[in-house]
Amino acid sequence: MSESRIDSSKRTWLIASGCAGAVGGIATAVPFVSTFQPSEKAKAAGAPVEVDISSLQEGEKLTVEWRGKPVWIVRRSKEQVAELPSLDSQLADPKSLRNPDEFTPEYARNEARSIKPEVLVVVGICTHLGCSPTDKFHAGPQPSLPDDWKGGFFCPCHGSTFDMAGRVYKNKPAPDNLEVPPHMYLSDTRLLIGDDKKA
């Protein structure tokens, strides 16, 4: 009878210590596993950015940050949009067919490289070595640019030039057009940068 009591008390002790060990193991594992989850700062860095473009005037550029990169939103004039097809023969990839999945979403694979022709949305980083081109929106002769310049972007680091749709000119160091990030319109005046999936 006493032997049965000992076995019973051992069993209780083993169950209790086993439970304590399991609880301790879970308590140790939860913080460890949670380190694999992205931090709030990391989530925010990759999160879509909502932008109000209601005050953006023709010929102006607005810059926002998305995933640590500058995204340019440019309101082009009707003349600038109309002129885009005439530049095709001077461009390296006028139809944005080179690396389209990386640089141009399907809805921007058009002459204006945009959802709305007058609004250009591109990442402001040169596809050559990651420099940031400067605005050269005004047409005409300018230092380091051709005399028949129609407006666009100029990368002073190595001389790459891009038109008003962010398309790179031929024989320049930049291998690709400027990237068009995923984006969508929430309304006529509100853009969402970083997401193009309608719920």
N, CA, C and O of each residue as an XYZ file, in Angstrom:
796
protein
N       0.820     -1.193      0.000
C       0.000      0.000      0.000
C       0.861      1.253      0.000
O       0.571      2.218     -0.707
N       1.932      1.230      0.805
C       2.828      2.366      0.858
C       3.542      2.540     -0.478
O       3.857      3.660     -0.879
N       3.800      1.405     -1.177
C       4.449      1.471     -2.478
C       3.563      2.198     -3.481
O       4.055      2.976     -4.299
N       2.266      1.949     -3.420
C       1.304      2.615     -4.302
C       1.275      4.106     -4.039
O       1.157      4.908     -4.965
N       1.386      4.485     -2.739
C       1.383      5.906     -2.384
C       2.614      6.603     -2.959
O       2.525      7.741     -3.421
N       3.761      5.923     -2.933
C       5.002      6.502     -3.456
C       4.887      6.700     -4.958
O       5.260      7.751     -5.479
N       4.371      5.695     -5.656
C       4.203      5.805     -7.102
C       3.266      6.953     -7.445
O       3.510      7.702     -8.391
N       2.215      7.086     -6.687
C       1.243      8.155     -6.919
C       1.885      9.521     -6.696
O       1.656     10.441     -7.482
N       2.674      9.669     -5.652
C       3.303     10.966     -5.382
C       4.388     11.268     -6.421
O       4.587     12.419     -6.810
N       5.096     10.197     -6.869
C       6.093     10.411     -7.921
C       5.412     10.877     -9.205
O       5.888     11.783     -9.889
N       4.277     10.231     -9.516
C       3.543     10.582    -10.716
C       3.103     12.034    -10.660
O       3.235     12.760    -11.645
N       2.587     12.463     -9.528
C       2.149     13.850     -9.357
C       3.330     14.802     -9.528
O       3.224     15.839    -10.183
N       4.461     14.424     -8.921
C       5.658     15.269     -9.034
C       6.133     15.349    -10.489
O       6.477     16.432    -10.962
N       6.157     14.225    -11.199
C       6.581     14.202    -12.602
C       5.655     15.033    -13.482
O       6.115     15.757    -14.365
N       4.359     14.930    -13.243
C       3.386     15.714    -14.029
C       3.578     17.196    -13.752
O       3.576     18.011    -14.674
N       3.746     17.548    -12.473
C       3.914     18.962    -12.107
C       5.200     19.529    -12.703
O       5.194     20.639    -13.235
N       6.303     18.779    -12.620
C       7.558     19.297    -13.161
C       7.516     19.341    -14.687
O       8.095     20.236    -15.303
N       6.825     18.366    -15.297
C       6.667     18.376    -16.760
C       5.874     19.584    -17.218
O       6.230     20.211    -18.215
N       4.810     19.922    -16.514
C       3.992     21.097    -16.847
C       4.799     22.375    -16.676
O       4.739     23.275    -17.513
N       5.555     22.448    -15.582
C       6.379     23.638    -15.342
C       7.422     23.796    -16.449
O       7.691     24.905    -16.909
N       8.005     22.669    -16.868
C       8.992     22.719    -17.952
C       8.362     23.177    -19.264
O       8.955     23.964    -20.002
N       7.156     22.682    -19.552
C       6.471     23.067    -20.790
C       6.145     24.559    -20.785
O       6.331     25.245    -21.790
N       5.657     25.055    -19.647
C       5.341     26.482    -19.525
C       6.609     27.311    -19.697
O       6.607     28.326    -20.394
N       7.697     26.870    -19.052
C       8.978     27.579    -19.188
C       9.478     27.568    -20.628
O      10.002     28.572    -21.113
N       9.318     26.433    -21.313
C       9.741     26.332    -22.715
C       8.952     27.269    -23.609
O       9.518     27.929    -24.480
N       7.647     27.326    -23.394
C       6.794     28.228    -24.184
C       7.168     29.678    -23.887
O       7.263     30.502    -24.797
N       7.377     29.979    -22.610
C       7.733     31.357    -22.218
C       9.054     31.778    -22.869
O       9.236     32.949    -23.205
N       9.965     30.836    -23.044
C      11.241     31.136    -23.692
C      11.067     31.238    -25.211
O      11.675     32.100    -25.844
N      10.251     30.377    -25.791
C      10.098     30.321    -27.252
C       9.347     31.518    -27.809
O       9.686     32.012    -28.885
N       8.320     31.999    -27.089
C       7.494     33.093    -27.625
C       8.317     34.346    -27.928
O       8.212     34.879    -29.033
N       9.138     34.841    -26.981
C       9.939     36.018    -27.324
C      10.918     35.737    -28.469
O      11.179     36.605    -29.302
N      11.459     34.501    -28.499
C      12.414     34.152    -29.549
C      11.736     34.167    -30.919
O      12.264     34.751    -31.865
N      10.572     33.530    -31.029
C       9.836     33.480    -32.296
C       9.381     34.873    -32.698
O       9.366     35.201    -33.884
N       9.009     35.698    -31.719
C       8.522     37.054    -32.045
C       9.615     37.916    -32.662
O       9.314     38.924    -33.302
N      10.886     37.539    -32.481
C      11.961     38.328    -33.101
C      11.957     38.168    -34.617
O      12.565     38.970    -35.326
N      11.274     37.135    -35.121
C      11.180     36.955    -36.565
C      10.089     37.827    -37.187
O      10.044     37.971    -38.409
N       9.233     38.397    -36.391
C       8.181     39.282    -36.898
C       8.780     40.653    -37.179
O       9.622     41.117    -36.411
N       8.363     41.327    -38.277
C       8.900     42.660    -38.547
C       8.470     43.660    -37.476
O       7.354     43.594    -36.961
N       9.364     44.578    -37.152
C       9.043     45.595    -36.153
C       8.027     46.574    -36.725
O       7.790     46.601    -37.933
N       7.433     47.375    -35.855
C       6.468     48.389    -36.311
C       7.139     49.376    -37.259
O       6.530     49.834    -38.226
N       8.409     49.703    -36.969
C       9.150     50.633    -37.831
C       9.352     50.018    -39.219
O       9.216     50.695    -40.238
N       9.682     48.711    -39.236
C       9.881     48.024    -40.514
C       8.578     47.940    -41.292
O       8.565     48.115    -42.511
N       7.467     47.669    -40.580
C       6.161     47.616    -41.252
C       5.826     48.969    -41.854
O       5.337     49.054    -42.980
N       6.092     50.028    -41.095
C       5.786     51.384    -41.564
C       6.648     51.744    -42.765
O       6.187     52.439    -43.670
N       7.904     51.277    -42.784
C       8.824     51.598    -43.886
C       8.332     51.005    -45.202
O       8.548     51.594    -46.261
N       7.678     49.852    -45.149
C       7.189     49.221    -46.363
C       5.720     49.456    -46.617
O       5.177     49.003    -47.625
N       5.075     50.158    -45.714
C       3.632     50.376    -45.827
C       3.312     51.338    -46.965
O       4.120     52.212    -47.280
N       2.145     51.187    -47.584
C       1.726     52.135    -48.614
C       1.612     53.549    -48.051
O       1.345     53.742    -46.865
N       1.821     54.533    -48.928
C       1.777     55.944    -48.527
C       0.639     56.624    -49.281
O       0.566     56.560    -50.508
N      -0.241     57.272    -48.534
C      -1.356     57.997    -49.153
C      -0.935     59.446    -49.394
O      -0.365     60.086    -48.509
N      -1.215     59.960    -50.588
C      -0.764     61.300    -50.963
C      -1.922     62.110    -51.535
O      -2.668     61.640    -52.394
N      -2.055     63.337    -51.037
C      -3.042     64.285    -51.566
C      -2.367     65.099    -52.668
O      -1.399     65.813    -52.411
N      -2.879     64.990    -53.893
C      -2.277     65.718    -55.010
C      -3.183     66.858    -55.499
O      -2.996     67.377    -56.599
N      -4.153     67.238    -54.682
C      -5.122     68.261    -55.097
C      -4.481     69.613    -55.371
O      -4.984     70.373    -56.198
N      -3.376     69.929    -54.691
C      -2.745     71.241    -54.882
C      -1.587     71.198    -55.884
O      -0.938     72.218    -56.115
N      -1.322     70.037    -56.480
C      -0.218     69.900    -57.426
C      -0.591     70.566    -58.753
O      -1.524     70.144    -59.438
N       0.156     71.610    -59.096
C      -0.122     72.376    -60.310
C       0.679     71.845    -61.494
O       1.663     71.125    -61.323
N       0.250     72.205    -62.674
C       0.942     71.815    -63.900
C       2.404     72.264    -63.840
O       2.696     73.415    -63.514
N       3.314     71.345    -64.157
C       4.736     71.659    -64.133
C       5.384     71.500    -62.767
O       6.577     71.761    -62.617
N       4.611     71.075    -61.765
C       5.162     70.906    -60.411
C       5.426     69.434    -60.115
O       4.838     68.533    -60.714
N       6.334     69.230    -59.169
C       6.690     67.880    -58.722
C       6.546     67.807    -57.215
O       6.950     68.719    -56.494
N       5.968     66.715    -56.748
C       5.828     66.439    -55.322
C       6.656     65.189    -55.034
O       6.587     64.215    -55.784
N       7.437     65.208    -53.955
C       8.251     64.046    -53.592
C       7.757     63.466    -52.277
O       7.587     64.191    -51.296
N       7.527     62.157    -52.257
C       7.159     61.453    -51.029
C       8.129     60.288    -50.865
O       8.772     59.865    -51.826
N       8.229     59.778    -49.653
C       9.124     58.658    -49.396
C       8.321     57.380    -49.255
O       7.323     57.335    -48.535
N       8.764     56.343    -49.947
C       8.149     55.024    -49.839
C       9.269     53.992    -49.842
O      10.082     53.948    -50.765
N       9.305     53.162    -48.803
C      10.353     52.145    -48.639
C      11.752     52.744    -48.695
O      12.684     52.122    -49.204
N      11.890     53.953    -48.168
C      13.186     54.619    -48.127
C      13.615     55.218    -49.453
O      14.744     55.690    -49.584
N      12.723     55.204    -50.444
C      13.055     55.741    -51.761
C      12.205     56.982    -52.057
O      11.054     57.063    -51.629
N      12.776     57.952    -52.793
C      11.967     59.109    -53.184
C      11.044     58.735    -54.348
O      11.488     58.181    -55.354
N       9.777     59.040    -54.198
C       8.821     58.826    -55.291
C       8.367     60.192    -55.764
O       7.894     61.009    -54.974
N       8.514     60.438    -57.067
C       8.146     61.720    -57.657
C       6.760     61.632    -58.277
O       6.433     60.682    -58.987
N       5.965     62.634    -57.993
C       4.647     62.767    -58.615
C       4.682     64.082    -59.380
O       4.803     65.148    -58.778
N       4.578     64.011    -60.699
C       4.719     65.189    -61.555
C       3.420     65.401    -62.330
O       2.884     64.474    -62.937
N       2.927     66.636    -62.298
C       1.760     66.971    -63.127
C       2.269     67.588    -64.423
O       2.786     68.705    -64.448
N       2.105     66.823    -65.497
C       2.588     67.259    -66.808
C       1.522     68.077    -67.536
O       0.323     67.928    -67.300
N       1.999     68.944    -68.428
C       1.066     69.726    -69.241
C       0.547     68.846    -70.380
O       1.140     67.814    -70.692
N      -0.557     69.256    -70.993
C      -1.108     68.513    -72.134
C      -0.094     68.476    -73.271
O       0.002     67.487    -73.998
N       0.655     69.550    -73.416
C       1.672     69.620    -74.470
C       2.781     68.590    -74.221
O       3.230     67.917    -75.149
N       3.212     68.476    -72.976
C       4.266     67.513    -72.640
C       3.796     66.088    -72.912
O       4.556     65.274    -73.437
N       2.559     65.784    -72.559
C       2.016     64.446    -72.795
C       1.902     64.187    -74.296
O       2.249     63.107    -74.773
N       1.416     65.182    -75.035
C       1.236     65.031    -76.484
C       2.558     64.825    -77.212
O       2.599     64.191    -78.266
N       3.625     65.355    -76.655
C       4.941     65.283    -77.294
C       5.640     63.932    -77.083
O       6.577     63.610    -77.813
N       5.209     63.153    -76.115
C       5.886     61.902    -75.770
C       6.069     60.947    -76.961
O       7.172     60.426    -77.128
N       5.050     60.687    -77.796
C       5.241     59.743    -78.907
C       6.323     60.178    -79.902
O       6.951     59.333    -80.540
N       6.539     61.475    -80.036
C       7.529     61.964    -81.004
C       8.966     61.662    -80.572
O       9.891     61.810    -81.371
N       9.163     61.241    -79.322
C      10.510     60.965    -78.809
C      10.901     59.491    -78.924
O      12.050     59.137    -78.660
N       9.968     58.636    -79.312
C      10.211     57.186    -79.304
C      11.513     56.765    -79.981
O      12.224     55.908    -79.457
N      11.837     57.341    -81.120
C      13.028     56.925    -81.872
C      14.334     57.272    -81.144
O      15.386     56.717    -81.462
N      14.268     58.185    -80.173
C      15.471     58.597    -79.439
C      15.663     57.824    -78.133
O      16.674     57.990    -77.452
N      14.694     56.984    -77.790
C      14.697     56.321    -76.485
C      15.152     54.870    -76.568
O      14.953     54.204    -77.585
N      15.765     54.386    -75.487
C      16.268     53.011    -75.433
C      15.137     51.996    -75.299
O      15.228     50.895    -75.841
N      14.084     52.351    -74.590
C      12.970     51.420    -74.349
C      11.655     52.213    -74.333
O      11.031     52.354    -73.281
N      11.234     52.732    -75.498
C      10.067     53.627    -75.525
C       8.761     52.999    -75.054
O       7.901     53.702    -74.524
N       8.596     51.685    -75.237
C       7.346     51.010    -74.860
C       7.431     50.330    -73.491
O       6.513     49.613    -73.093
N       8.521     50.555    -72.781
C       8.715     49.976    -71.434
C       8.564     48.455    -71.432
O       7.909     47.889    -70.556
N       9.172     47.808    -72.411
C       9.080     46.354    -72.523
C      10.264     45.630    -71.904
O      10.187     44.430    -71.638
N      11.364     46.349    -71.670
C      12.540     45.751    -71.048
C      12.313     45.681    -69.539
O      12.043     46.703    -68.908
N      12.416     44.506    -68.965
C      12.197     44.307    -67.514
C      10.884     44.923    -67.027
O      10.886     45.660    -66.041
N       9.768     44.637    -67.694
C       8.525     45.303    -67.304
C       8.060     44.966    -65.888
O       7.537     45.831    -65.184
N       8.247     43.718    -65.469
C       7.776     43.337    -64.139
C       8.528     44.060    -63.027
O       7.995     44.270    -61.938
N       9.774     44.440    -63.314
C      10.584     45.125    -62.309
C      10.368     46.638    -62.328
O      10.386     47.281    -61.278
N      10.165     47.206    -63.517
C      10.155     48.664    -63.625
C       8.823     49.298    -64.031
O       8.615     50.487    -63.791
N       7.923     48.531    -64.638
C       6.692     49.148    -65.132
C       5.491     48.218    -64.957
O       5.382     47.222    -65.673
N       4.588     48.522    -64.023
C       3.380     47.704    -63.883
C       2.564     47.737    -65.177
O       2.690     48.663    -65.978
N       1.747     46.742    -65.364
C       0.981     46.611    -66.608
C       0.148     47.854    -66.926
O       0.053     48.252    -68.087
N      -0.456     48.471    -65.904
C      -1.308     49.636    -66.147
C      -0.517     50.889    -66.536
O      -1.104     51.910    -66.892
N       0.820     50.808    -66.468
C       1.644     51.957    -66.867
C       2.468     51.654    -68.119
O       3.367     52.417    -68.470
N       2.165     50.550    -68.788
C       2.886     50.213    -70.024
C       2.192     50.885    -71.205
O       1.645     50.233    -72.095
N       2.239     52.197    -71.176
C       1.663     53.011    -72.242
C       2.610     54.177    -72.496
O       3.621     54.327    -71.810
N       2.280     54.991    -73.475
C       3.184     56.084    -73.866
C       3.487     57.027    -72.701
O       4.617     57.498    -72.573
N       2.508     57.306    -71.861
C       2.686     58.244    -70.749
C       3.251     57.561    -69.497
O       3.643     58.236    -68.545
N       3.292     56.219    -69.498
C       3.741     55.426    -68.343
C       2.989     55.822    -67.081
O       3.584     56.027    -66.023
N       1.669     55.927    -67.212
C       0.868     56.361    -66.066
C      -0.574     55.888    -66.197
O      -1.019     55.456    -67.260
N      -1.291     55.985    -65.073
C      -2.716     55.664    -65.074
C      -3.485     56.820    -65.701
O      -4.322     56.623    -66.582
N      -3.187     58.028    -65.233
C      -3.762     59.247    -65.806
C      -2.646     59.944    -66.584
O      -1.583     60.203    -66.021
N      -2.863     60.253    -67.857
C      -1.770     60.798    -68.678
C      -1.052     62.008    -68.081
O       0.161     62.143    -68.240
N      -1.776     62.878    -67.406
C      -1.136     64.101    -66.913
C      -0.318     63.892    -65.638
O       0.473     64.762    -65.276
N      -0.488     62.765    -64.951
C       0.215     62.540    -63.676
C       1.218     61.392    -63.805
O       0.845     60.238    -64.020
N       2.500     61.739    -63.669
C       3.577     60.747    -63.700
C       3.955     60.388    -62.269
O       4.118     61.266    -61.423
N       4.094     59.094    -62.005
C       4.540     58.608    -60.697
C       5.734     57.690    -60.943
O       5.580     56.606    -61.507
N       6.931     58.123    -60.519
C       8.147     57.319    -60.707
C       9.030     57.393    -59.468
O       8.959     58.340    -58.686
N       9.862     56.369    -59.311
C      10.872     56.378    -58.255
C      12.032     57.240    -58.763
O      12.550     57.010    -59.856
N      12.432     58.225    -57.968
C      13.453     59.184    -58.387
C      14.872     58.705    -58.192
O      15.698     59.417    -57.620
N      15.165     57.501    -58.662
C      16.510     56.934    -58.548
C      16.941     56.436    -59.927
O      16.244     55.639    -60.555
N      18.086     56.909    -60.383
C      18.623     56.508    -61.685
C      18.911     55.004    -61.678
O      19.434     54.470    -60.700
N      18.566     54.333    -62.767
C      18.745     52.882    -62.854
C      20.192     52.489    -63.170
O      20.492     51.307    -63.343
N      21.083     53.476    -63.243
C      22.494     53.179    -63.490
C      23.188     52.801    -62.186
O      23.480     51.627    -61.958
N      23.454     53.782    -61.334
C      24.152     53.507    -60.070
C      23.415     54.053    -58.849
O      24.005     54.195    -57.778
N      22.134     54.356    -59.007
C      21.337     54.764    -57.853
C      21.433     56.224    -57.474
O      21.065     56.597    -56.360
N      21.923     57.067    -58.383
C      21.951     58.515    -58.110
C      20.531     59.063    -58.240
O      19.620     58.357    -58.672
N      20.358     60.315    -57.864
C      19.033     60.931    -58.005
C      19.090     62.011    -59.084
O      19.758     63.029    -58.905
N      18.391     61.794    -60.206
C      18.387     62.793    -61.280
C      17.760     64.110    -60.819
O      17.046     64.157    -59.817
N      18.041     65.173    -61.569
C      17.476     66.490    -61.281
C      16.398     66.811    -62.309
O      16.385     66.253    -63.406
N      15.501     67.710    -61.944
C      14.417     68.129    -62.843
C      14.980     69.049    -63.915
O      15.725     69.984    -63.624
N      14.620     68.773    -65.131
C      14.940     69.645    -66.257
C      13.684     69.721    -67.120
O      13.681     69.323    -68.285
N      12.613     70.244    -66.512
C      11.303     70.236    -67.157
C      11.197     71.209    -68.331
O      10.423     70.976    -69.259
N      11.969     72.299    -68.296
C      11.855     73.304    -69.351
C      12.582     72.854    -70.609
O      13.712     72.369    -70.556
N      11.914     73.025    -71.735
C      12.486     72.639    -73.021
C      13.513     73.669    -73.479
O      13.522     74.808    -73.013
N      14.386     73.241    -74.411
C      15.355     74.153    -74.998
C      16.768     73.869    -74.549
O      16.985     73.053    -73.653
N      17.749     74.543    -75.173
C      19.165     74.322    -74.853
C      19.493     74.672    -73.406
O      19.070     75.703    -72.883
N      20.257     73.786    -72.777
C      20.713     73.983    -71.404
C      22.059     73.289    -71.258
O      22.362     72.385    -72.037
N      22.872     73.681    -70.290
C      24.163     73.015    -70.096
C      23.995     71.505    -69.911
O      23.106     71.063    -69.182
N      24.832     70.730    -70.557
C      24.862     69.264    -70.488
C      23.666     68.581    -71.148
O      23.509     67.366    -71.035
N      22.823     69.349    -71.835
C      21.648     68.776    -72.490
C      21.656     69.143    -73.971
O      22.257     70.147    -74.354
N      20.988     68.332    -74.817
C      20.960     68.654    -76.243
C      20.151     69.924    -76.518
O      19.284     70.300    -75.730
N      20.442     70.570    -77.630
C      19.753     71.812    -77.991
C      18.256     71.609    -78.204
O      17.462     72.526    -77.996
N      17.875     70.392    -78.623
C      16.448     70.131    -78.868
C      15.774     69.455    -77.660
O      14.804     68.713    -77.822
N      16.286     69.712    -76.470
C      15.757     69.105    -75.244
C      14.272     69.445    -75.084
O      13.874     70.603    -75.213
N      13.447     68.407    -74.798
C      11.994     68.583    -74.685
C      11.502     68.593    -73.237
O      10.303     68.704    -72.981
N      12.431     68.477    -72.303
C      12.040     68.425    -70.889
C      12.139     67.009    -70.356
O      11.915     66.041    -71.081
N      12.477     66.899    -69.079
C      12.590     65.589    -68.453
C      13.489     65.630    -67.235
O      13.404     66.545    -66.416
N      14.350     64.633    -67.120
C      15.229     64.497    -65.955
C      16.661     64.249    -66.432
O      16.888     63.594    -67.449
N      17.621     64.786    -65.676
C      19.034     64.653    -66.010
C      19.788     64.156    -64.788
O      19.671     64.731    -63.705
N      20.564     63.084    -64.959
C      21.372     62.563    -63.858
C      22.783     63.130    -64.009
O      23.522     62.703    -64.896
N      23.169     64.083    -63.160
C      24.474     64.743    -63.313
C      25.667     63.842    -63.029
O      26.786     64.162    -63.431
N      25.453     62.731    -62.349
C      26.583     61.851    -61.995
C      27.260     61.269    -63.231
O      28.484     61.318    -63.351
N      26.468     60.717    -64.151
C      27.047     60.057    -65.327
C      26.356     60.449    -66.629
O      26.644     59.871    -67.677
N      25.453     61.419    -66.577
C      24.889     61.975    -67.797
C      23.675     61.293    -68.389
O      23.305     61.593    -69.524
N      23.040     60.385    -67.660
C      21.826     59.765    -68.196
C      20.700     60.795    -68.263
O      20.560     61.638    -67.377
N      19.906     60.713    -69.322
C      18.774     61.618    -69.483
C      17.490     60.806    -69.665
O      17.490     59.739    -70.278
N      16.414     61.334    -69.124
C      15.105     60.680    -69.170
C      14.077     61.697    -69.640
O      14.179     62.880    -69.313
N      13.085     61.246    -70.407
C      12.045     62.164    -70.865
C      10.999     62.386    -69.771
O      11.163     61.924    -68.642
N       9.933     63.092    -70.115
C       8.899     63.432    -69.122
C       8.044     62.230    -68.711
O       7.117     62.373    -67.914
N       8.353     61.051    -69.251
C       7.691     59.821    -68.814
C       8.681     58.926    -68.067
O       8.366     57.784    -67.733
N       9.896     59.459    -67.807
C      10.915     58.687    -67.107
C      11.561     57.629    -67.976
O      12.160     56.686    -67.459
N      11.447     57.769    -69.307
C      12.055     56.811    -70.235
C      13.476     57.276    -70.577
O      13.696     58.445    -70.892
N      14.426     56.354    -70.514
C      15.826     56.707    -70.721
C      16.135     56.856    -72.216
O      15.639     56.103    -73.055
N      16.976     57.858    -72.516
C      17.416     58.066    -73.893
C      18.456     57.017    -74.273
O      19.098     56.428    -73.404
N      18.619     56.787    -75.579
C      19.596     55.820    -76.087
C      21.028     56.251    -75.760
O      21.318     57.430    -75.558
N      21.903     55.255    -75.718
C      23.346     55.474    -75.537
C      23.685     56.239    -74.257
O      24.588     57.076    -74.243
N      22.968     55.949    -73.213
C      23.216     56.542    -71.894
C      23.596     55.429    -70.926
O      23.264     54.268    -71.170
N      24.285     55.753    -69.832
C      24.688     54.699    -68.882
C      23.515     53.962    -68.227
O      23.618     52.766    -67.957
N      22.413     54.653    -67.971
C      21.272     53.998    -67.316
C      20.702     52.919    -68.239
O      20.371     53.205    -69.389
N      20.585     51.685    -67.747
C      20.108     50.592    -68.601
C      18.593     50.522    -68.752
O      18.088     49.919    -69.698
N      17.865     51.141    -67.815
C      16.405     51.017    -67.829
C      15.733     52.361    -67.566
O      16.353     53.316    -67.099
N      14.440     52.395    -67.884
C      13.615     53.552    -67.553
C      13.500     53.674    -66.040
O      13.768     52.716    -65.314
N      13.098     54.853    -65.564
C      12.849     55.022    -64.136
C      11.703     54.095    -63.728
O      10.766     53.872    -64.494
N      11.795     53.567    -62.525
C      10.792     52.622    -62.030
C       9.464     53.322    -61.739
O       9.437     54.397    -61.141
N       8.372     52.703    -62.168
C       7.034     53.147    -61.782
C       6.616     52.256    -60.607
O       6.463     51.047    -60.786
N       6.428     52.826    -59.413
C       6.067     51.989    -58.268
C       4.608     51.552    -58.351
O       3.820     52.180    -59.059
N       4.234     50.494    -57.648
C       2.816     50.140    -57.612
C       2.036     51.303    -57.008
O       2.437     51.847    -55.980
N       0.946     51.682    -57.624
C       0.122     52.772    -57.084
C      -1.286     52.687    -57.646
O      -1.537     51.999    -58.635
N      -2.186     53.386    -57.010
C      -3.570     53.435    -57.465
C      -4.221     54.712    -56.964
O      -3.744     55.332    -56.013
N      -5.301     55.098    -57.600
C      -6.052     56.279    -57.183
C      -7.152     55.861    -56.227
O      -7.939     54.961    -56.520
N      -7.199     56.527    -55.077
C      -8.285     56.320    -54.119
C      -9.447     57.249    -54.464
O     -10.606     56.949    -54.178
N      -9.110     58.389    -55.088
C     -10.086     59.357    -55.600
C      -9.361     60.170    -56.670
O      -8.209     59.877    -56.988
N     -10.007     61.171    -57.219
C      -9.359     61.998    -58.243
C      -8.132     62.732    -57.707
O      -7.228     63.074    -58.469
N      -8.103     62.971    -56.408
C      -7.012     63.775    -55.837
C      -6.179     63.032    -54.794
O      -5.293     63.624    -54.179
N      -6.455     61.735    -54.588
C      -5.692     60.975    -53.596
C      -5.081     59.731    -54.227
O      -5.763     58.904    -54.833
N      -3.757     59.635    -54.056
C      -2.991     58.509    -54.590
C      -2.529     57.611    -53.453
O      -2.235     58.088    -52.356
N      -2.467     56.322    -53.714
C      -1.873     55.387    -52.768
C      -0.636     54.806    -53.434
O      -0.737     54.089    -54.430
N       0.535     55.118    -52.880
C       1.806     54.624    -53.406
C       2.187     53.358    -52.647
O       2.184     53.348    -51.416
N       2.514     52.294    -53.371
C       2.940     51.065    -52.722
C       1.898     49.974    -52.733
O       2.148     48.877    -52.236
N       0.726     50.253    -53.293
C      -0.329     49.232    -53.372
C      -1.167     49.531    -54.609
O      -1.539     50.677    -54.862
N      -1.455     48.490    -55.368
C      -2.311     48.663    -56.545
C      -3.375     47.576    -56.628
O      -3.961     47.333    -57.683
N      -3.609     46.927    -55.490
C      -4.608     45.849    -55.453
C      -5.911     46.383    -54.876
O      -5.995     46.679    -53.684
N      -6.901     46.501    -55.706
C      -8.217     46.953    -55.224
C      -8.860     45.846    -54.398
O      -8.937     44.693    -54.821
N      -9.317     46.224    -53.218
C      -9.919     45.228    -52.305
C     -11.287     44.796    -52.826
O     -11.952     43.968    -52.204
